[in-house]
Amino acid sequence: MRTFIKLIIAIIIIAIAALAALPFVIDPNDYKDEIAAQVEKATGRQLTLQGDIELSVFPWVALELGPLSLSNANGFKSDSFASVEAAEIRIKLMPLLKKQLEMDTIVLDGLLLNLETNKEGVTNWDDLTKASDETVETTSTDSKKASSEASSGLSSISIAGVKLTNANVLWSDASKDENFQLRNLNLDTDPLVPGDPTSLITSFDLISSKPEVKAHIELESKVIVDIENQIYALESLKLNTVASSSAMPLQQANLDLKANINANMASELVTIQNLAIDLQATGTEQKINANMTGSIEANLASEQHSITNLVISADIEDKNLPGGKSKLDVTTNLIANLADETLQVNDLAVKLADLTMNGRIQAEKILSDDLAFNGNIQVKPFNLRKLIEDLQIELPEMADNSSLELVQLSSEISGSKNSLNAKDLQLILDQSQLSGQFGISNFEKPAYSFNLTLDQIDADRYLPPVEVDEKNTANEAATPTTPAKNGPSELPLEALRDINAKGSLKIGKLKASGINSENIVITIDAKDGLIKLSPLSAELYQGKYQGNVNLDARGDSLKLAVDENLQGVQAGPLLQDLTGNDRISGTANANVRLNGSGKDIDAIKQSLNGNGAFSFTDGALKGINIAEAIRQAKAVLSGQKAAETNDPVQTDFSSLKGTFTANEGIVNNQDLELMSPLLRVTGAGDIDLPREVIDYSVRVSIVGTAEGQGGKTLEDLKGITIPVKITGSFDNPRPKVDLASVLKEQATGEIKAKAEEKLKENLGDELGGLLGNKLGGGSKSSTSDKTAEEPATDEQSSDEADSADESSEEDLLKEKLKSLF
């Protein structure tokens, strides 16, 4: 036995000595040509071994190569497909006897790999993969057997490390006119033992042509490669990227990434834990500081992936943003199933400045054009005015500076790639609450649908304050002698054509332009420039409004048609709230049908045509006291001073009614009728809407009653009809009473009657009547304008005869008068 052992030891020593002596006996450089020939036979490429081949056997089986290169495929630009400056592989000999593979650090220096795609899409490695496939097909059985034997024969494998220095990978794609470069690639690892972690450090420069990007990347991690259990991991991963690009909005970027990545390919599960990304990016007008944290789990078998505890925070500076900067915070949990094409966004919270939104979204068919989603959102109460001011957005001036201080929103939502619908919508704006449903389809050319209810709103709070400027002449209304100084603005016809909306809005209480109304219903149907507001209804000032308004913007000018009706409305409070001046009071009933067209408001006024009717009961015309005007005129004509009165400047009436027609903006009325205890008024005339002037004639009859407004002082005008002319502008109507002719007629009649009565007493009925006729102008008096040379006509002869008779009467009268005195 001892002799046998000695023999075995001697054989081993001889074998080792033989292996150690082998490199000195055989020179591997003598086989360069044979090696190159075998490579060309297998690949069709030329292998050039420029440097020496160094081979050693003990204590390492080592192979060291100098510069070498493999030629490129025919038809491609680069001379070589791959080249290496130096390579070194060393394997310990003795562990091989124990079926243990122990390798020293694998060294590869100066690798240059040229990857190319020509214009036809063919790559310069296609021939190599085809050759490899053929080899695999012919030797698949042997390979599997050899692999099985090798894997079963080795009890362990360990590599001291991998060292890659000064490597460059160049890829050009002529079919897309793109190229990418991986330059200055360096990689260094600690010992590689299956299942055990090893440290890895690498860095390289990345250069891209489309888009133009340059980046320097550094990576450090502990790597686990467990081939037997199919487990791969990057623990304590640290990645830093510094990138620049002149073609991107953000020209400079610095990204830091940290994570623990684990891939279990046996269960097809990939997890990324403790993910943290920090980004700093700058551009000519932007600056971003952002970070993201979370955990990712991807099930490759079921294609279900999730991101939990996702937190994104970003500070953005951009001069194009309102206020020049913004802050965004997002938290959520995501679940995506790519097999089912579904996505769940749970526990969503978005905060932008003082705006906070929470919600949940579910989506399906996320990988197709048939995307559909639903969910809900809640926007917590916030101060919209403060948010707008913080964003340095200029708010339009509003009548109430405390408006927009409370906004709150909640809704169920659904939609697709090109639509959005909100139901169970609840919006709070200050003291107003809006509820209902709202939808938008076709974002490129939006179409709106809605059914909304608003409990109350004071719209005047959100409009510019009304300023009364008595000296405002810059845009005074046009009069016959004063044209408007600024022309009217054209109506936005294109914007009206773009309106595509159908729905209804109900408002419990509304204040707009000073008018208070309740139970308003607005129904709209608008498309392709045809806008129908029908029906419209409201309750206001103890009465009701109903109407229909049609707008047609399909042509070069806007066509307008209105059909409106008022019933039982208190006109005084309505006008007071609307204009600040209740020109007329009473219970109003009215209907109007008008149509017009034009490119601006003035043009529409000038084209108005139609008709209408109105009636007022138990009211007053403010600004005109017809009775007082008559009293003053009477006093002036009688040489007396009118008595002072505290009566209001108004004309009371029990009834006022009439009809009108409109023709080219001129409103004509021919049947005005006003009735009061004192007066009866009829009238006719025109109102010029474009110029806002009045030309109206009124006939006032004194009833003669002692009741009513100024009745006693005008009792002596009983039965008299007084013409009144009203002219001027809407803001300043000017009534003119023609009382002089009336009083002259009345006085003449009274003098005639008294004189005739007195003469009859003294001269007798015949002579007194004759004189009365003369005083009253009842006698005929005719004078010929003809000259003496002109021949007298029959008519002239008759006049002369009458004149002679009258002369006789006058002579007789004179004689009688003489006898009287």
Number of C-alpha atoms within 10 A of each C-alpha: 6 6 7 9 10 11 12 11 11 12 12 12 12 12 12 17 12 14 18 17 14 15 15 10 10 11 12 14 15 10 12 16 13 11 16 17 16 15 15 15 11 13 18 16 22 18 22 17 20 13 14 14 18 15 21 17 19 19 14 18 18 18 16 16 19 16 18 18 21 21 17 21 22 10 8 16 13 15 13 20 20 19 22 20 18 17 20 17 18 22 22 18 20 16 13 14 10 12 16 17 18 20 22 19 20 18 17 21 19 19 23 20 19 21 22 23 21 17 12 9 12 15 16 21 15 12 15 15 12 12 14 13 13 12 12 14 11 10 12 13 11 11 13 12 12 12 12 11 11 12 13 11 12 14 12 16 14 15 19 16 20 19 19 19 19 17 21 20 17 15 16 19 18 15 12 12 12 15 19 19 19 19 18 18 20 20 19 19 22 18 19 22 18 18 17 12 20 19 18 20 16 18 20 21 19 19 20 17 13 12 13 15 18 18 19 18 16 18 17 21 22 19 23 21 19 16 11 9 12 14 20 19 22 22 21 17 18 18 18 19 20 17 20 21 17 13 11 12 13 19 16 20 19 17 17 17 18 21 22 19 21 19 21 16 16 10 12 15 19 20 20 20 19 15 17 19 18 17 17 18 20 19 18 11 12 18 19 20 17 19 19 18 21 20 20 19 19 20 18 14 11 13 15 19 19 19 19 17 15 18 17 18 18 19 15 19 20 17 13 10 14 16 16 14 19 17 16 16 18 18 20 20 19 19 19 21 18 17 12 14 16 19 21 19 18 18 15 17 19 19 16 14 14 14 17 17 18 19 20 19 19 18 19 20 17 19 12 10 10 11 16 19 19 18 18 18 19 18 19 15 17 17 17 19 18 14 17 15 13 15 16 14 13 10 9 9 11 15 15 13 11 12 16 19 16 18 20 19 19 21 22 19 22 19 18 19 15 15 16 19 20 22 19 15 20 20 19 16 18 16 14 15 17 20 20 17 20 19 21 19 18 13 12 7 11 16 18 20 19 20 16 20 20 21 16 19 20 17 13 18 18 18 15 12 12 10 6 7 7 6 7 8 10 9 11 13 17 15 15 10 6 10 13 15 12 9 10 12 10 13 15 13 18 13 10 20 18 17 19 21 18 19 17 19 17 21 19 16 19 22 16 16 15 17 18 17 22 19 18 21 18 19 18 21 17 22 18 14 20 19 23 18 18 18 14 18 21 21 21 23 18 12 17 19 21 18 19 18 19 19 20 21 25 17 10 11 18 23 19 18 19 17 18 18 19 20 19 20 22 21 22 22 20 21 17 16 16 15 13 11 15 18 17 23 24 23 21 22 21 19 18 18 20 19 22 22 23 20 18 17 16 18 19 21 20 19 19 25 20 19 19 19 16 18 20 24 19 15 22 25 19 17 18 19 19 23 22 23 17 23 19 19 21 22 14 14 13 12 9 11 13 14 10 8 8 5 11 13 16 20 22 28 24 15 18 24 18 19 18 19 20 22 17 18 22 23 20 19 20 16 14 19 18 23 20 21 17 26 27 17 22 20 19 17 19 19 20 21 18 20 21 16 22 22 17 19 19 22 20 24 19 23 22 20 16 14 13 15 23 20 20 13 15 20 16 11 20 15 12 18 18 20 20 21 17 18 18 16 19 15 11 11 15 15 19 17 20 16 22 15 11 15 18 12 12 13 12 13 12 12 14 17 14 12 18 21 16 13 19 18 11 12 18 13 14 11 19 20 17 21 25 23 16 17 16 17 12 11 15 11 11 11 9 10 6 10 8 8 6 7 9 14 9 9 9 15 11 12 17 17 12 16 17 12 12 16 12 12 16 15 12 12 17 13 11 13 15 8 9 9 5
